[in-house]
Amino acid sequence: STWLEDVVFTSVNDYYFDVKRYFESYMVGLSKRSFPFTKFDQSFPGYERSIWAHFLSKRFGRNVMRAIWEREQSQPLFQGMRSALESYGTTLEAEYTLFTYWNFFTADRADTVRFYTEGKSYPRLIRTDMATFSGSTTILGNGAFPFSAQMYEVAYGSDTVNAFVVNTDVDAVLRGDNAVRNLEVRVSLTGAGPHQTLANGLKFSLLVDQLQHWRPFFLSSASKDDIATVHKEASPNPLRLSDNQSLILPVDAPVASEAEVFIVSSSVDLAFSGRFSVTELYGRTVIAIPTIILRSKMASGIYVVLARVAEHEYRWKVAVIR
């Protein structure tokens, strides 16, 4: 209803007062855990989540809200949202992650073309926790609720890394399971277990149960954009076939060079092979493999990826989650 009021009476922006509560208070949860998206009480009655409807309607058009409401006549809300978004060729998990990404771009970071049309009138999203990295391992996070989003700020050198960790366990929501999930984010220069290395040298390790329900991404306060991963590593790792768009393989080769790629399973079976042109991404030359061509060929597991281009051979190890 709050979203519809703004649609019908465009010049009336009362909803600004509601979404302010989401951006300024929703991340301030219990013991530095943001509240689950499903939380409703007197402090969070639901009006503040009209921002979700603004996100969906800009992504897909107003009819997406009608599709959700029609399903709500016979289905629980989250089940109806899942069904409606699948009819648009996407998933609730993927859209909630992207919604969290959009929420970084408000106030002075607003981009009214790519993201919220009225984003300049929204406040900044409040962080869950922060730290200054001084060289030794830094630990952030002490758990998170299902279907919630955490934002950790890590100051390092002249920049601040905004590390987002999103839990997308929709099945837990449908079961009514709101038990806190284990979550620990470790920041170091050496890495521990599965980790993501950023171009600035920091390594982020995500220690969680059921990795398939978690989505991390990293944004720079200085550039107000994605932070590139280190040149030598494949990304994302793990690769989620259901919602990651591409597997990115960094190489030292001219743009438009032809690359030959082989993906081999842990049992040394060839899962995929193909030829791709080298492209440019974030100022790097990379091979970008669309996951849509991998989904029917790969199961969950550990794979070795080989690439041959410009008389050089490259090798990476990538975890795959269906």
PAZAPA-4460 file (N, C-alpha, C; in steps of 0.05 Angstrom, whole numbers, plus 32768, in hexadecimal, padded with zeros to 4 digits):
% residues 322
    n_x    n_y    n_z   ca_x   ca_y   ca_z    c_x    c_y    c_z   seq   type   mol
   8011   7FE8   8000   8000   8000   8000   8011   8019   8000     1      S     A
   8028   8018   800E   803A   8030   800F   8046   8035   7FF4     2      T     A
   804E   801F   7FE7   8059   8022   7FCB   8043   802D   7FB8     3      W     A
   802B   8022   7FBA   8016   802A   7FA8   800E   8047   7FAC     4      L     A
   800F   8051   7FC4   8009   806D   7FC9   801C   807F   7FB9     5      E     A
   8036   8077   7FB8   804A   8087   7FA9   8045   8085   7F8B     6      D     A
   803C   806D   7F82   8036   8069   7F66   801E   807B   7F5D     7      V     A
   800A   807B   7F6D   7FF1   808A   7F66   7FF5   80A8   7F6A     8      V     A
   8002   80B0   7F80   8006   80CC   7F86   8025   80D1   7F86     9      F     A
   802F   80D4   7F6E   804C   80D5   7F6A   8059   80EC   7F79    10      T     A
   804B   8102   7F7B   8057   811A   7F88   8056   8118   7FA6    11      S     A
   8047   8105   7FB1   8046   8101   7FCE   805A   80EC   7FD6    12      V     A
   806E   80F3   7FE6   8084   80E1   7FEC   8085   80DA   800A    13      N     A
   806E   80D5   8016   806D   80CE   8032   807E   80B5   8038    14      D     A
   8081   80A4   8024   808F   808B   8028   80AC   808F   802F    15      Y     A
   80B7   80A7   802A   80D3   80AD   8031   80D7   80A9   804F    16      Y     A
   80C3   80B0   805F   80C5   80AD   807C   80C5   8090   8085    17      F     A
   80B7   807F   8075   80B7   8062   807B   80D1   8055   8073    18      D     A
   80DA   805A   805B   80F2   804C   8052   810B   8055   8062    19      V     A
   8109   806D   806D   811F   8077   807E   8124   8063   8095    20      K     A
   810F   8058   80A0   8112   8045   80B6   8121   802C   80AC    21      R     A
   811B   8024   8093   8128   800C   8089   8147   8011   8087    22      Y     A
   814E   8027   807A   816A   802C   8075   817A   8032   808E    23      F     A
   816D   8040   80A1   817C   8049   80B8   817A   8037   80D0    24      E     A
   8166   8025   80D1   8162   8014   80E8   8162   7FF6   80E3    25      S     A
   815C   7FEF   80CA   8157   7FD3   80C5   8171   7FC2   80C8    26      Y     A
   8188   7FCF   80C4   81A1   7FC0   80C7   81AA   7FBE   80E4    27      M     A
   819D   7FCE   80F6   81A5   7FCE   8112   8194   7FB9   8120    28      V     A
   819E   7FA0   811F   818F   7F8A   812A   8198   7F81   8145    29      G     A
   8191   7F68   814C   8198   7F5D   8166   81B5   7F55   8166    30      L     A
   81C5   7F60   8179   81E1   7F5A   817C   81F0   7F5D   8161    31      S     A
   81EB   7F73   8154   81F8   7F79   813A   81F1   7F65   8124    32      K     A
   81D8   7F5D   8124   81CD   7F4D   810E   81B5   7F5C   8103    33      R     A
   81B4   7F60   80E9   819D   7F6E   80DD   8184   7F5C   80E0    34      S     A
   816D   7F69   80E3   8155   7F5A   80E6   814F   7F4B   80CC    35      F     A
   8141   7F34   80CE   8138   7F26   80B6   8124   7F37   80A7    36      P     A
   8123   7F34   808D   8110   7F43   807C   80F3   7F3D   8084    37      F     A
   80EF   7F27   8091   80D4   7F1E   8099   80CB   7F2A   80B3    38      T     A
   80DB   7F39   80C1   80D4   7F43   80DB   80BE   7F59   80D9    39      K     A
   80A9   7F55   80EA   8094   7F69   80EC   808D   7F6E   8109    40      F     A
   808D   7F87   8112   8084   7F8E   812D   807C   7FAC   812D    41      D     A
   8078   7FB8   8144   8070   7FD4   8144   8086   7FE6   813A    42      Q     A
   809F   7FDE   813C   80B5   7FEF   8132   80B8   7FEC   8114    43      S     A
   80B2   7FD4   810A   80B4   7FCF   80ED   809A   7FC3   80E3    44      F     A
   8086   7FD4   80DF   806B   7FCA   80D8   8069   7FC1   80BB    45      P     A
   807C   7FC7   80AA   807B   7FBE   808E   807D   7FD5   807A    46      G     A
   8074   7FED   8082   8074   8003   806F   8091   8009   8065    47      Y     A
   80A4   8006   8076   80C0   800B   806F   80CA   7FF9   8058    48      E     A
   80BD   7FE2   8055   80C5   7FCF   8040   80B8   7FD5   8025    49      R     A
   80AB   7FEB   8023   80A1   7FF4   8009   80B8   7FF8   7FF6    50      S     A
   80D0   7FFC   8001   80E8   7FFF   7FF0   80EC   7FE6   7FDF    51      I     A
   80E5   7FCF   7FE9   80E6   7FB6   7FDA   80D5   7FB7   7FC1    52      W     A
   80BD   7FC3   7FC4   80AA   7FC5   7FAD   80B5   7FD9   7F99    53      A     A
   80C2   7FEF   7FA2   80CE   8002   7F90   80E5   7FF4   7F80    54      H     A
   80F4   7FE3   7F8D   8109   7FD5   7F80   80FD   7FC2   7F6A    55      F     A
   80EA   7FB2   7F72   80DE   7F9F   7F5F   80D1   7FAD   7F47    56      L     A
   80C2   7FC3   7F4D   80B3   7FD0   7F37   80C6   7FDE   7F23    57      S     A
   80DD   7FE7   7F2D   80F1   7FF3   7F1A   80FE   7FDD   7F0A    58      K     A
   8103   7FC6   7F17   8110   7FB0   7F09   80FE   7FA4   7EF3    59      R     A
   80E4   7FA0   7EFA   80D3   7F90   7EE8   80B9   7F9F   7EDF    60      F     A
   80B5   7FB7   7EE9   809C   7FC5   7EE3   8087   7FC0   7EF8    61      G     A
   8072   7FD1   7EF9   805E   7FD0   7F0E   804F   7FB6   7F0F    62      R     A
   804C   7FA8   7EF9   803C   7F90   7EF9   8047   7F79   7F0A    63      N     A
   8061   7F7B   7F11   806C   7F67   7F23   805E   7F67   7F3E    64      V     A
   8056   7F7F   7F47   8048   7F81   7F61   802C   7F75   7F5F    65      M     A
   801F   7F79   7F48   8005   7F6D   7F44   8008   7F4E   7F44    66      R     A
   801D   7F44   7F37   8021   7F27   7F37   8025   7F1C   7F53    67      A     A
   8033   7F2B   7F64   8037   7F22   7F80   801D   7F22   7F8F    68      I     A
   800E   7F38   7F8C   7FF4   7F3A   7F9A   7FE0   7F25   7F92    69      W     A
   7FDF   7F1F   7F78   7FCD   7F0A   7F6F   7FD4   7EEF   7F7B    70      E     A
   7FED   7EE9   7F7D   7FF5   7ED0   7F89   7FF0   7ECF   7FA7    71      R     A
   7FF0   7EE7   7FB4   7FED   7EE9   7FD1   7FD0   7EE1   7FD9    72      E     A
   7FBE   7EE1   7FC6   7FA2   7ED8   7FCC   7FA1   7EBB   7FD4    73      Q     A
   7FB5   7EAB   7FCA   7FB4   7E8E   7FD0   7FCE   7E83   7FDB    74      S     A
   7FE2   7E94   7FDD   7FFD   7E8B   7FE7   8007   7E9D   7FFC    75      Q     A
   8018   7E93   800F   8026   7EA5   8021   8037   7EB9   8011    76      P     A
   803C   7ED0   801D   8049   7EE6   800E   8064   7EDD   8001    77      L     A
   8076   7ED1   8011   8090   7ECA   8005   808E   7EB5   7FF0    78      F     A
   807B   7EA3   7FF3   8077   7E8F   7FDE   806D   7E9C   7FC5    79      Q     A
   805A   7EAF   7FC8   8050   7EBE   7FB2   8065   7ECF   7FA4    80      G     A
   8076   7EDC   7FB4   808C   7EEB   7FA8   809F   7ED9   7F98    81      M     A
   80A5   7EC3   7FA4   80B7   7EB0   7F96   80AB   7EA7   7F7B    82      R     A
   8092   7EA0   7F7B   8084   7E97   7F63   8083   7EAD   7F4E    83      S     A
   807C   7EC6   7F57   8079   7EDC   7F45   8094   7EE3   7F37    84      A     A
   80A9   7EE3   7F47   80C4   7EEA   7F3C   80CE   7ED4   7F29    85      L     A
   80C7   7EBB   7F2F   80CF   7EA6   7F1C   80C1   7EA9   7F02    86      E     A
   80A8   7EB4   7F02   809A   7EB9   7EE8   80A8   7ECF   7ED8    87      S     A
   80B9   7EDF   7EE6   80C8   7EF4   7ED8   80E4   7EEA   7ED1    88      Y     A
   80E9   7ED1   7ED5   8103   7EC5   7ECD   8119   7ECA   7EE1    89      G     A
   8112   7ECE   7EFB   8126   7ED3   7F0F   811E   7EC4   7F28    90      T     A
   812D   7EC8   7F3E   8126   7EBB   7F58   8125   7ED0   7F6E    91      T     A
   8116   7EC9   7F83   8114   7EDA   7F9A   8130   7EDE   7FA7    92      L     A
   813F   7EC9   7FA8   815A   7ECA   7FB3   816C   7EDE   7FA4    93      E     A
   816C   7EDC   7F8A   817C   7EEE   7F7A   8173   7F0B   7F7C    94      A     A
   8159   7F10   7F7D   814F   7F2B   7F7E   8154   7F38   7F9A    95      E     A
   8152   7F28   7FAF   8157   7F33   7FCA   8175   7F3B   7FCC    96      Y     A
   8187   7F2B   7FC0   81A3   7F33   7FBF   81A7   7F4C   7FB0    97      T     A
   819B   7F4E   7F98   819D   7F67   7F88   8191   7F7F   7F96    98      L     A
   817B   7F7B   7FA4   816E   7F90   7FB4   8181   7F9A   7FC9    99      F     A
   818F   7F89   7FD6   81A3   7F91   7FEA   81B9   7FA1   7FDD   100      T     A
   81C1   7F99   7FC5   81D6   7FA8   7FB5   81CB   7FC4   7FAF   101      Y     A
   81B3   7FC7   7FA6   81A7   7FE1   7FA0   81A7   7FF3   7FB8   102      W     A
   81A3   7FE8   7FD0   81A0   7FF8   7FE8   81B9   8006   7FF0   103      N     A
   81D0   8000   7FE4   81E9   800E   7FE9   81E8   8029   7FDA   104      F     A
   81D8   802B   7FC4   81D9   8042   7FB3   81C2   8055   7FB9   105      F     A
   81C4   8062   7FD0   81B0   8076   7FD8   81BF   808F   7FE2   106      T     A
   81B0   80A4   7FE9   81BB   80BD   7FF3   81D0   80C8   7FE0   107      A     A
   81E9   80CD   7FEA   81FE   80D8   7FD9   8209   80C3   7FC6   108      D     A
   8202   80AA   7FC9   820C   8095   7FB7   81F6   808D   7FA3   109      R     A
   81E0   809C   7FA2   81CA   8095   7F91   81D1   8096   7F73   110      A     A
   81C6   8083   7F64   81C7   8082   7F47   81AB   807E   7F3E   111      D     A
   819D   8094   7F37   8180   8093   7F31   8179   8087   7F16   112      T     A
   818E   8081   7F06   8189   8074   7EED   818A   8055   7EF0   113      V     A
   819F   804B   7EFD   81A2   802E   7F00   8192   8023   7F17   114      R     A
   818E   8034   7F2C   8181   802A   7F45   8168   803A   7F4B   115      F     A
   8163   8040   7F65   814A   804D   7F6D   8148   8068   7F60   116      Y     A
   8131   806D   7F54   812C   8087   7F47   812D   809E   7F5B   117      T     A
   8124   8099   7F73   8124   80AE   7F88   8138   80A8   7F9D   118      E     A
   814D   809A   7F96   8162   8091   7FA9   8170   80A7   7FB7   119      G     A
   8172   80BF   7FAB   817F   80D6   7FB8   8170   80DF   7FD1   120      K     A
   8157   80D8   7FD3   8146   80E0   7FEA   8146   80CA   8000   121      S     A
   8153   80B4   7FFC   8155   809F   8010   816F   80A3   8020   122      Y     A
   8170   809C   8039   8189   809E   8048   819C   8087   8041   123      P     A
   81B4   8088   804B   81C7   8073   8047   81BF   805A   8058   124      R     A
   81C6   8043   804E   81C2   802B   805E   81D5   8029   8075   125      L     A
   81CB   8024   808D   81DC   8022   80A4   81EB   8007   80A5   126      I     A
   8204   8007   80AB   8214   7FEF   80AC   820C   7FDE   80C4   127      R     A
   8212   7FC4   80C1   820E   7FB1   80D8   8225   7FB4   80EC   128      T     A
   823D   7FB6   80E1   8255   7FB8   80F2   826C   7FC4   80E2   129      D     A
   8281   7FCC   80EF   8298   7FD8   80E0   82B2   7FD0   80EE   130      M     A
   82C8   7FD3   80DF   82E3   7FCE   80EA   82F7   7FDC   80D9   131      A     A
   830E   7FE1   80E5   8325   7FEC   80D6   8339   7FD5   80D4   132      T     A
   8340   7FCE   80BB   8353   7FB8   80B7   8370   7FC3   80B9   133      F     A
   837F   7FB7   80CC   839A   7FC0   80D1   83B0   7FAC   80CB   134      S     A
   83A8   7F95   80BF   83BB   7F81   80B7   83B6   7F66   80C3   135      G     A
   83AC   7F65   80DC   83A5   7F4B   80E8   8389   7F43   80E1   136      S     A
   8383   7F29   80E5   8368   7F1F   80DD   8352   7F2D   80ED   137      T     A
   833E   7F37   80E0   8328   7F45   80EC   830E   7F34   80E8   138      T     A
   82FF   7F31   80FD   82E7   7F20   80FC   82CE   7F32   8100   139      I     A
   82BB   7F2F   80EE   82A2   7F3D   80F0   828B   7F2A   80EF   140      L     A
   8275   7F31   80FC   825D   7F20   80FA   825B   7F0C   8110   141      G     A
   8244   7F08   811B   8240   7EF3   812F   8225   7EE5   812B   142      N     A
   821E   7EE1   8111   8205   7ED4   810B   81F3   7EE6   80FB   143      G     A
   81DF   7EDA   80ED   81CC   7EE9   80DD   81B2   7ED9   80DB   144      A     A
   819C   7EE8   80D8   8182   7EDB   80D5   817F   7ED2   80B8   145      F     A
   816D   7EBE   80B3   8166   7EB7   8098   815A   7ECF   808A   146      P     A
   8160   7ED2   8071   8156   7EE7   8060   815B   7F02   806D   147      F     A
   8174   7F08   8071   817D   7F22   807B   8196   7F2A   806D   148      S     A
   819D   7F43   806F   81B5   7F4E   8061   81C7   7F5D   8075   149      A     A
   81E0   7F56   8075   81F3   7F63   8087   8206   7F75   8076   150      Q     A
   820E   7F8C   8080   8222   7F9D   8073   8238   7FA3   8087   151      M     A
   8250   7F9B   8080   8267   7FA0   8091   827A   7FB3   8083   152      Y     A
   8281   7FC8   8091   8294   7FDC   8086   82B0   7FD5   8091   153      E     A
   82C3   7FD3   807E   82DF   7FCD   8086   82F1   7FE3   807A   154      V     A
   82FB   7FF5   808B   830D   800A   8082   8329   7FFE   807E   155      A     A
   8334   8004   8066   834E   7FF9   805F   835C   800D   804D   156      Y     A
   8372   8019   8056   837F   802D   8046   836E   8046   8043   157      G     A
   836B   804F   802A   835C   8067   8024   833F   8061   801D   158      S     A
   8337   8047   801E   831C   803F   8016   830E   8030   802C   159      D     A
   82F4   802D   8029   82E4   801C   803B   82D6   8007   802A   160      T     A
   82DA   7FEE   8031   82CC   7FD8   8023   82B1   7FD4   8030   161      V     A
   829C   7FD4   8021   8282   7FCE   802B   827C   7FB1   8023   162      N     A
   827F   7F9F   8037   827B   7F82   8032   825F   7F7B   803A   163      A     A
   824F   7F73   8026   8233   7F6A   802B   8232   7F4C   802C   164      F     A
   8223   7F41   803F   821E   7F24   8040   8200   7F21   8043   165      V     A
   81F4   7F13   802F   81D7   7F10   802D   81D0   7EF3   8031   166      V     A
   81BD   7EEE   8044   81B2   7ED3   8047   8199   7ED2   8037   167      N     A
   8196   7EBD   8025   817F   7EBB   8013   816F   7EA2   8018   168      T     A
   816E   7E98   8031   8161   7E7F   8036   8143   7E83   8037   169      D     A
   8136   7E83   8020   8119   7E87   801E   810A   7E6F   802A   170      V     A
   8115   7E57   8027   8108   7E3F   8032   8105   7E42   8050   171      D     A
   8119   7E4D   805E   8116   7E51   807B   80FF   7E64   8081   172      A     A
   80FC   7E79   8071   80E6   7E8C   8075   80CC   7E7E   8072   173      V     A
   80C9   7E6D   805D   80B0   7E5F   8059   80AA   7E4B   806F   174      L     A
   80BF   7E41   807C   80BB   7E2E   8093   80B6   7E3D   80AD   175      R     A
   80BA   7E57   80AD   80B7   7E66   80C6   80D0   7E63   80D8   176      G     A
   80E6   7E5C   80CC   80FF   7E58   80DB   810F   7E71   80DC   177      D     A
   8110   7E7E   80F3   811F   7E97   80F6   8137   7E94   8108   178      N     A
   8141   7E7C   810B   8159   7E77   811C   8171   7E85   810F   179      A     A
   8182   7E90   8120   819A   7E9E   8117   81AD   7E8A   810A   180      V     A
   81B8   7E91   80F3   81CC   7E81   80E5   81E8   7E8A   80ED   181      R     A
   81FA   7E77   80ED   8216   7E7D   80F2   8221   7E8F   80DB   182      N     A
   822F   7EA4   80E3   823C   7EB6   80CF   8254   7EC2   80DB   183      L     A
   826B   7EBF   80CD   8283   7ECD   80D6   8292   7ED6   80BD   184      E     A
   8299   7EEF   80BC   82A8   7EFA   80A5   82C4   7F00   80AF   185      V     A
   82D8   7EF4   80A3   82F4   7EF9   80AA   8302   7F08   8094   186      R     A
   8310   7F1D   809D   831E   7F2E   808A   833C   7F2B   8090   187      V     A
   834C   7F25   807C   8368   7F20   8080   8378   7F25   8067   188      S     A
   8392   7F22   8068   83A3   7F24   8050   83AC   7F08   8047   189      L     A
   83A4   7EF3   8056   83AC   7ED8   804F   8395   7EC6   8046   190      T     A
   837D   7ECA   8051   8367   7EBA   8049   8366   7EA0   805A   191      G     A
   834E   7E96   805E   834A   7E7D   806D   8333   7E6E   8061   192      A     A
   8338   7E57   8055   8323   7E47   8048   8319   7E56   8030   193      G     A
   8300   7E51   8027   82F5   7E5F   8010   82F4   7E7D   8016   194      P     A
   82FF   7E8D   8004   82FF   7EAA   8008   82FF   7EB9   7FEE   195      H     A
   82F9   7ED3   7FF0   82F9   7EE4   7FD8   830F   7EF8   7FDC   196      Q     A
   8321   7EFA   7FC9   8337   7F0E   7FCA   8330   7F26   7FB9   197      T     A
   8331   7F3E   7FC6   832A   7F56   7FB8   8344   7F62   7FAC   198      L     A
   8340   7F74   7F99   8356   7F81   7F8B   8368   7F91   7F9E   199      A     A
   835D   7F9A   7FB4   836E   7FA9   7FC7   837E   7F97   7FDA   200      N     A
   837C   7F7C   7FD6   838C   7F69   7FE5   837E   7F5C   7FFD   201      G     A
   8367   7F67   8005   8358   7F5B   801B   834B   7F41   8013   202      L     A
   834B   7F2E   8025   833E   7F14   8020   8327   7F12   8034   203      K     A
   8310   7F0C   802A   82F8   7F09   803A   82F0   7EEC   803A   204      F     A
   82F0   7EE0   8052   82E7   7EC4   8055   82CB   7EC4   8062   205      S     A
   82B9   7EB4   8058   829E   7EB2   8062   829A   7E97   806F   206      L     A
   8297   7E97   808A   8294   7E7E   8099   8276   7E7C   80A0   207      L     A
   8268   7E6A   8092   824C   7E67   8096   8244   7E49   8093   208      V     A
   822C   7E43   809C   8220   7E29   8096   8210   7E2C   807C   209      D     A
   820E   7E17   806C   81FD   7E17   8054   8204   7E2F   8042   210      Q     A
   821C   7E2E   8036   8227   7E44   8026   8214   7E4C   8010   211      L     A
   8203   7E39   8006   81F2   7E3F   7FEF   81DE   7E55   7FF5   212      Q     A
   81D9   7E5B   800F   81C5   7E70   8016   81D2   7E8B   801B   213      H     A
   81EB   7E8E   8015   81F9   7EA8   801B   8204   7EB4   8002   214      W     A
   8202   7ECF   8000   820C   7EDE   7FE8   821D   7EF6   7FF2   215      R     A
   8237   7EF5   7FEF   8247   7F0D   7FF6   824D   7F1E   7FDD   216      P     A
   8250   7F38   7FE1   825A   7F49   7FCC   8267   7F62   7FDA   217      F     A
   8278   7F70   7FCA   8289   7F85   7FD6   8287   7F9E   7FC6   218      F     A
   8284   7FB5   7FD4   8282   7FCF   7FC7   8296   7FE2   7FD3   219      L     A
   82A0   7FF5   7FC4   82B3   8009   7FCD   82A6   8023   7FD4   220      S     A
   82AC   802E   7FEB   82A2   8049   7FF2   82AE   805E   7FE1   221      S     A
   82C8   805B   7FD9   82D6   806F   7FC9   82CA   8071   7FAD   222      A     A
   82C8   805A   7FA0   82BE   805A   7F84   82A0   8058   7F81   223      S     A
   8292   8050   7F97   8276   804B   7F97   826F   8036   7F82   224      K     A
   827F   8021   7F81   827B   800C   7F6D   8286   7FF2   7F77   225      D     A
   8282   7FDC   7F68   828D   7FC2   7F6F   82AB   7FC3   7F71   226      D     A
   82B5   7FB4   7F84   82D2   7FB1   7F87   82DB   7F99   7F76   227      I     A
   82ED   7F9D   7F64   82F6   7F87   7F53   8305   7F72   7F65   228      A     A
   8301   7F59   7F5E   8310   7F44   7F6B   832D   7F43   7F60   229      T     A
   833E   7F36   7F6F   835A   7F36   7F67   835E   7F2A   7F4B   230      V     A
   8371   7F33   7F3D   8374   7F2D   7F20   8377   7F0F   7F1C   231      H     A
   8384   7F00   7F2D   838C   7EE5   7F27   8376   7ED0   7F2D   232      K     A
   8361   7ED8   7F3C   834D   7EC4   7F46   8334   7EC5   7F35   233      E     A
   8328   7EAD   7F32   830E   7EAB   7F25   82F8   7EB5   7F38   234      A     A
   82E3   7EC1   7F2E   82CE   7ECA   7F3F   82B3   7EC8   7F30   235      S     A
   829D   7EC6   7F3E   829C   7EC2   7F5B   82A4   7EA6   7F63   236      P     A
   82AD   7EA2   7F7B   82B5   7E88   7F85   82AC   7E86   7FA2   237      N     A
   8297   7E77   7FA8   828A   7E63   7F96   8278   7E70   7F81   238      P     A
   8275   7E61   7F6B   8264   7E69   7F55   8249   7E5D   7F59   239      L     A
   8234   7E6E   7F5A   8219   7E64   7F5E   820A   7E64   7F43   240      R     A
   8206   7E4C   7F39   81FB   7E4A   7F1E   81DF   7E55   7F1C   241      L     A
   81D0   7E56   7F32   81B4   7E5F   7F31   81B1   7E7D   7F2F   242      S     A
   81C5   7E8D   7F39   81C1   7EAA   7F37   81D9   7EBA   7F30   243      D     A
   81F1   7EAF   7F2F   8208   7EBE   7F24   8206   7EBF   7F06   244      N     A
   820D   7ED6   7EFB   820A   7ED9   7EDE   8220   7ECD   7ECE   245      Q     A
   8239   7ED0   7ED8   8250   7EC7   7EC9   8266   7EBD   7EDC   246      S     A
   8277   7EAC   7ED1   8290   7EA4   7EDD   82A6   7EB5   7ED0   247      L     A
   82B4   7EC5   7EE1   82C8   7ED7   7ED6   82E4   7ECC   7EDB   248      I     A
   82F3   7EC9   7EC5   830E   7EBE   7EC5   8322   7ED3   7EBC   249      L     A
   8333   7EDE   7ECE   8346   7EF3   7EC6   835E   7EE8   7EB6   250      P     A
   8365   7EF5   7EA1   837B   7EEC   7E90   838B   7F04   7E86   251      V     A
   83A5   7EFF   7E80   83B5   7F14   7E74   83B5   7F0F   7E56   252      D     A
   83A3   7F1C   7E48   83A0   7F18   7E2B   8392   7F30   7E1F   253      A     A
   8396   7F36   7E06   8388   7F4C   7DF9   836A   7F47   7DF7   254      P     A
   835B   7F5D   7DF8   833E   7F5B   7DF4   8339   7F4F   7DD9   255      V     A
   8324   7F3E   7DD7   831C   7F30   7DBF   832D   7F17   7DB8   256      A     A
   8341   7F11   7DC8   8350   7EF9   7DC4   833D   7EE1   7DC9   257      S     A
   8342   7ECB   7DBB   8331   7EB3   7DBE   833D   7EA1   7DD4   258      E     A
   832C   7E99   7DE7   8334   7E88   7DFD   8326   7E6E   7DFC   259      A     A
   8334   7E59   7E03   8329   7E3E   7E04   8327   7E37   7E22   260      E     A
   830F   7E2E   7E2B   830A   7E29   7E47   8301   7E0C   7E4C   261      V     A
   830C   7DFF   7E60   8304   7DE4   7E68   82FE   7DE4   7E86   262      F     A
   82E8   7DD7   7E8D   82E0   7DD5   7EA9   82DF   7DB7   7EB0   263      I     A
   82EF   7DAF   7EC4   82F2   7D93   7ECA   82E9   7D8E   7EE7   264      V     A
   82DA   7D79   7EEC   82D0   7D72   7F06   82E6   7D66   7F17   265      S     A
   82E0   7D62   7F31   82F4   7D57   7F44   82FA   7D39   7F3D   266      S     A
   82E8   7D2D   7F2D   82EC   7D11   7F24   82FA   7D11   7F09   267      S     A
   8304   7D28   7F00   8313   7D2B   7EE8   8302   7D25   7ECF   268      V     A
   82E8   7D2C   7ED1   82D7   7D2A   7EBA   82D3   7D46   7EAE   269      D     A
   82D4   7D48   7E94   82D0   7D62   7E86   82B2   7D69   7E88   270      L     A
   82AC   7D7F   7E97   8291   7D88   7E9A   8289   7D9C   7E85   271      A     A
   829C   7DAC   7E7B   8296   7DC0   7E68   82AF   7DC9   7E59   272      F     A
   82AB   7DD0   7E3F   82C1   7DDD   7E30   82B4   7DF0   7E1C   273      S     A
   82C2   7E05   7E16   82B8   7E19   7E03   82CC   7E2E   7DFC   274      G     A
   82C6   7E3E   7DE8   82D7   7E54   7DDF   82CA   7E6F   7DE4   275      R     A
   82D9   7E82   7DEE   82CF   7E9C   7DF5   82E2   7EB2   7DEE   276      F     A
   82D8   7ECA   7DE9   82E9   7EE1   7DE3   82F0   7EEF   7DFE   277      S     A
   8309   7EF8   7E00   8311   7F07   7E17   8304   7F23   7E17   278      V     A
   82FA   7F2C   7E2D   82ED   7F46   7E2F   82F9   7F56   7E46   279      T     A
   82F0   7F6F   7E49   82FA   7F80   7E5E   82E5   7F84   7E74   280      E     A
   82EE   7F83   7E8D   82DC   7F86   7EA4   82EB   7F93   7EBA   281      L     A
   82E1   7FAA   7EC4   82EE   7FB9   7EDA   830C   7FBE   7ED3   282      Y     A
   8312   7FC3   7EBA   832D   7FC9   7EB2   833F   7FB1   7EAF   283      G     A
   8333   7F99   7EB2   8343   7F80   7EAF   833A   7F71   7E96   284      R     A
   834B   7F61   7E8B   8343   7F4F   7E76   833B   7F34   7E81   285      T     A
   8323   7F2B   7E79   8318   7F13   7E86   830A   7F02   7E71   286      V     A
   8305   7EE9   7E78   82F3   7ED7   7E6A   82DA   7ED6   7E7A   287      I     A
   82C3   7EDC   7E6F   82AA   7EDC   7E7D   8299   7EC5   7E72   288      A     A
   8293   7EB1   7E82   8283   7E9A   7E7A   8267   7E9C   7E85   289      I     A
   8252   7EA0   7E75   8237   7EA2   7E80   822F   7E88   7E8E   290      P     A
   8224   7E8B   7EA6   821D   7E73   7EB5   8205   7E64   7EA8   291      T     A
   81F6   7E72   7E97   81DF   7E64   7E8B   81E7   7E4D   7E7A   292      I     A
   8200   7E4D   7E6F   8209   7E37   7E5F   8217   7E21   7E70   293      I     A
   821A   7E26   7E8A   8226   7E13   7E9C   8212   7E03   7EAC   294      L     A
   81FA   7E0E   7EB0   81E7   7E04   7EC3   81DF   7DE7   7EBE   295      R     A
   81DC   7DDF   7EA5   81D4   7DC3   7E9F   81EB   7DB0   7E9E   296      S     A
   8204   7DBA   7EA2   821B   7DAA   7E9F   822B   7DA4   7EB8   297      K     A
   8224   7DB3   7ECE   8235   7DB2   7EE6   8223   7DAE   7EFE   298      M     A
   822C   7D9C   7F10   8220   7D97   7F2A   8230   7DA7   7F3F   299      A     A
   8226   7DA7   7F57   8235   7DB4   7F6D   824F   7DA4   7F71   300      S     A
   8265   7DB3   7F77   827E   7DA5   7F7B   8295   7DB8   7F76   301      G     A
   82AD   7DAD   7F77   82C6   7DBC   7F72   82D0   7DB5   7F56   302      I     A
   82D7   7DCA   7F46   82DF   7DC6   7F2B   82FA   7DD4   7F26   303      Y     A
   8309   7DC9   7F14   8321   7DD7   7F0A   831A   7DE3   7EEF   304      V     A
   8320   7DFD   7EEC   831B   7E0B   7ED3   8335   7E12   7EC5   305      V     A
   8338   7E09   7EAC   8350   7E0E   7E9D   8349   7E21   7E85   306      L     A
   835B   7E33   7E7F   8358   7E45   7E69   8372   7E47   7E59   307      A     A
   836F   7E47   7E3F   8386   7E4B   7E2D   8380   7E64   7E1C   308      R     A
   8392   7E77   7E1D   838E   7E90   7E0D   83A9   7E9D   7E09   309      V     A
   83AE   7EA7   7DF1   83C6   7EB5   7DEA   83DF   7EA6   7DF2   310      A     A
   83E0   7E8C   7DED   83F7   7E7B   7DF2   83FD   7E78   7E10   311      E     A
   83E9   7E7E   7E21   83ED   7E7B   7E3E   83D6   7E68   7E49   312      H     A
   83DC   7E5B   7E5F   83C8   7E49   7E6B   83C4   7E52   7E88   313      E     A
   83AA   7E52   7E90   83A2   7E5B   7EAA   8392   7E45   7EB8   314      Y     A
   8393   7E45   7ED3   8385   7E30   7EE1   8379   7E3C   7EFB   315      R     A
   8360   7E35   7F01   8353   7E3E   7F1A   8344   7E26   7F26   316      W     A
   833E   7E28   7F3F   832D   7E15   7F4D   8314   7E24   7F56   317      K     A
   82FC   7E1A   7F4F   82E3   7E29   7F54   82CF   7E16   7F61   318      V     A
   82C2   7E1F   7F76   82AC   7E10   7F82   8292   7E18   7F74   319      A     A
   8282   7E04   7F6D   8269   7E09   7F5F   8251   7E00   7F71   320      V     A
   823D   7E11   7F73   8224   7E0B   7F81   820D   7E0E   7F6E   321      I     A
   81FD   7DF9   7F6B   81E6   7DFB   7F59   81CF   7E0B   7F67   322      R     A
***
